[in-house]
Amino acid sequence: MTRRPRRASALASLRRPEMAPAHSSSAQVRGDNTEALAFDAAIGCRVDDAVSLGKRLIAD
């Protein structure tokens, strides 16, 4: 009969470096959404130097 691994060792085997606790978060807000930008600024968010690429599925 095969022994089942103990719970602690079974959980340890599932841990992966890319699943470490998050120390930051990201959100995408359109540049013309001034209310969302003001809210995010009020809670301490800042603009990151990143580029978001996408294709609009509807006409604005």
N, C-alpha and C positions, 0 to 999 in steps of 0.2 A: 504494500500500500504506500502511495506517495504522500509525503507530508505537505500540508499546505504551508506557504510562507507565512511568517508572523506578520501581523498588520503593519507594524512600523517599517519593516523591511520592504513590504509590498508597496507602501506609499512612497518610500524613499526612491524606489526604482522609477516612479512616475515623474519625479521632479526633473525639470529641464531648465537650463540657464535662461532660455528665452521666455520662460514663464515666471520670471522673478517679479516681485511686487513692483507696481508702477510708482515712479517718483514724480511723474508729470502726466498730463493728459493733453489732448489736442482736440480742437474743434474747427470746423470749417464754417465760415460766415461770409456771405457775399459782401463785397466792398460797399455796396449801396444800402446795406441794412444797418443804418446808423443806430437804431435802438439796441440791436444785439451787440454792436461794437461798444456802445456806451456801457451796457450792462457788464460785458466781459472785462472792460477796463476797470469798472468799479470793484470787481471782485479780484483784481490783481492779475488778470491775464495780460499778456503782451503779444505783439506780433512776432512770429517766428520767421526767420529767413528760409522760407520753403516755397516751392512751387507746386500748385495743385493743377493737374491736368484733367480735363473732362470734356464731355460733349453734351451740350444741352439737347434734351429730347423734345422740348417745347419752345415755341417762339416767345420771347419777352415782349 
